[in-house]
Amino acid sequence: MSDKKETGKAILGGSLVGVLNGMLGAGGGMIAVPLLKKLGLRQTNAHATAVSVIFPLTLLTTVLYLVTDKVELGATGLYLLPGAAGALLGGLLLAKIPGKWLRKIFACFMIWAGIRMMMKK
């Protein structure tokens, strides 16, 4: 594939990741990880890179939501510290999980999330 074609795919994929992350507060990783894998990254690197891409997108979206008064600041405290602890643990575990298992865990999570979304009214 040409560099121009790869760049176009990255721009399109990055845009989709940003839109999903901004609208849903999640979901960007479901697009970013497979896209990064197609660009040649190993499974573990694709997950780590996806988090690195999604982090600044999430910060930007957070600022937008704060400015437009869509964030309930009181509710954030309930999740912030446990979420930070979980993120630290997840980052440490990522380095220890073989790519084969990581791919399966990711697939199961995507299926579970999809089923939950379809079952909600």
C-alpha positions as CSV (number, residue, x, y, z in Angstrom):
1,M,0.0,0.0,0.0
2,S,1.1,3.5,-0.7
3,D,2.0,6.0,2.0
4,K,-0.8,8.2,0.8
5,K,-3.3,5.4,1.2
6,E,-2.0,4.6,4.7
7,T,-2.2,8.3,5.7
8,G,-5.7,8.5,4.4
9,K,-6.8,5.5,6.4
10,A,-5.1,6.9,9.6
11,I,-6.9,10.2,9.1
12,L,-10.3,8.6,8.6
13,G,-9.7,6.1,11.4
14,G,-8.5,8.8,13.8
15,S,-11.6,11.0,13.0
16,L,-13.9,8.0,13.7
17,V,-12.1,7.3,17.0
18,G,-12.5,11.0,18.0
19,V,-16.2,11.1,17.1
20,L,-17.0,7.9,19.0
21,N,-14.9,8.9,22.0
22,G,-16.5,12.3,22.1
23,M,-20.1,11.1,21.6
24,L,-20.0,8.0,23.8
25,G,-17.2,8.6,26.2
26,A,-15.8,5.3,25.1
27,G,-15.7,3.2,22.0
28,G,-12.7,4.9,20.4
29,G,-10.6,2.0,21.4
30,M,-12.8,-0.4,19.6
31,I,-11.9,1.4,16.4
32,A,-8.3,2.4,17.3
33,V,-7.0,-1.1,18.3
34,P,-8.0,-2.8,15.0
35,L,-6.8,0.1,13.0
36,L,-3.4,0.2,14.7
37,K,-3.1,-3.6,14.2
38,K,-3.8,-3.1,10.5
39,L,-1.0,-0.5,10.5
40,G,1.4,-3.3,11.7
41,L,1.5,-2.9,15.5
42,R,1.5,-5.9,17.7
43,Q,-1.6,-6.5,19.9
44,T,0.0,-5.2,23.1
45,N,1.4,-2.1,21.4
46,A,-1.9,-1.4,19.6
47,H,-3.7,-1.4,23.0
48,A,-1.1,0.8,24.6
49,T,-1.0,3.2,21.6
50,A,-4.8,3.4,21.5
51,V,-4.9,4.5,25.1
52,S,-2.2,7.1,24.3
53,V,-4.4,8.4,21.4
54,I,-7.6,8.4,23.4
55,F,-6.2,10.2,26.4
56,P,-5.7,13.6,24.7
57,L,-9.1,13.2,22.9
58,T,-10.8,12.5,26.2
59,L,-9.1,15.6,27.7
60,L,-10.3,17.8,24.8
61,T,-13.9,16.3,25.1
62,T,-13.8,16.9,28.9
63,V,-13.0,20.6,28.4
64,L,-15.8,20.9,25.8
65,Y,-18.3,19.2,28.2
66,L,-17.1,21.4,31.1
67,V,-17.6,24.6,29.0
68,T,-21.0,23.5,27.9
69,D,-22.0,22.6,31.4
70,K,-22.7,18.9,30.7
71,V,-20.4,17.5,33.4
72,E,-21.8,16.7,36.9
73,L,-18.6,17.4,38.9
74,G,-20.0,15.8,42.0
75,A,-20.3,12.4,40.2
76,T,-16.7,12.4,39.0
77,G,-15.3,12.0,42.5
78,L,-17.0,8.6,42.9
79,Y,-15.1,7.3,39.9
80,L,-11.9,9.2,39.6
81,L,-9.7,7.6,42.3
82,P,-10.9,4.0,41.8
83,G,-10.6,4.6,38.0
84,A,-7.1,5.9,38.4
85,A,-6.2,2.8,40.5
86,G,-7.8,0.5,37.9
87,A,-5.9,2.3,35.0
88,L,-2.6,1.8,36.9
89,L,-3.4,-1.9,37.4
90,G,-4.5,-2.3,33.8
91,G,-1.3,-0.7,32.5
92,L,0.8,-3.0,34.6
93,L,-1.2,-6.1,33.5
94,L,-1.0,-5.2,29.8
95,A,2.7,-5.9,29.8
96,K,2.1,-9.3,31.3
97,I,-0.8,-10.6,29.1
98,P,0.2,-12.4,25.9
99,G,-1.1,-10.8,22.7
100,K,-3.2,-13.9,22.0
101,W,-5.1,-13.6,25.3
102,L,-5.3,-9.9,25.1
103,R,-7.1,-10.2,21.7
104,K,-9.5,-12.7,23.2
105,I,-10.2,-10.6,26.2
106,F,-10.8,-7.5,24.0
107,A,-13.1,-9.5,21.7
108,C,-15.1,-10.7,24.7
109,F,-15.4,-7.2,26.1
110,M,-16.7,-5.9,22.8
111,I,-19.3,-8.7,22.5
112,W,-20.4,-8.1,26.1
113,A,-20.7,-4.4,25.6
114,G,-22.6,-4.9,22.4
115,I,-25.1,-7.3,24.0
116,R,-25.6,-4.9,27.0
117,M,-26.3,-2.0,24.7
118,M,-28.8,-4.0,22.6
119,M,-30.6,-5.2,25.8
120,K,-31.1,-1.8,27.3
121,K,-34.4,0.0,26.7
